[in-house]
Amino acid sequence: MRRAVVATVATAAGLALLLGYKSGGGTKAVNSATGSSPTTTSPSATPGATSPPPTTNGAGTTAYTSQLVSYAFGDIQLTVDIKENGSRSSDRITAVTVPRNDAFGPRSQMIDEESVPVLVQEALAAQGVNIEVVSGATFTSDAFIQALGQVLQEAGK
């Protein structure tokens, strides 16, 4: 009987401590190459960086390149080809390529290899930033969406 009382009190105390625990936030990623930690977990464009100027080919398609967007597990940059059809509302995204996709570690690289092609297909299908986040690749998805938004804003779409 005494053991049951002690076990019940210990369980209640442990539960109270667990429920009262205040988390310090998300986990911090560490760049295995440099040993440094990123300062933020939300995607952000490189400070002071500007997007390269758009390039136009003879077929009425303009290629826009985003700034390099940094996120907790790497950096990503997009180039989006937009076919201009006379009015901004009828312009079409014809291609999305990823000239830079620098994930910090092997796990992040594997996640990006699987998620980025899905995000590209989503962007082409949606013709905008209203795309689904890839499960298990939330940070990559958020950075991809931010880079896509930069490009579309620059293109006036």
Summary of the structure (lengths in Angstrom):
residues: 157
radius of gyration: 22.3
end to end distance: 72.6
largest distance: 87.2
contacts: 421
relative contact order: 0.15
helix: 39%
strand: 22%
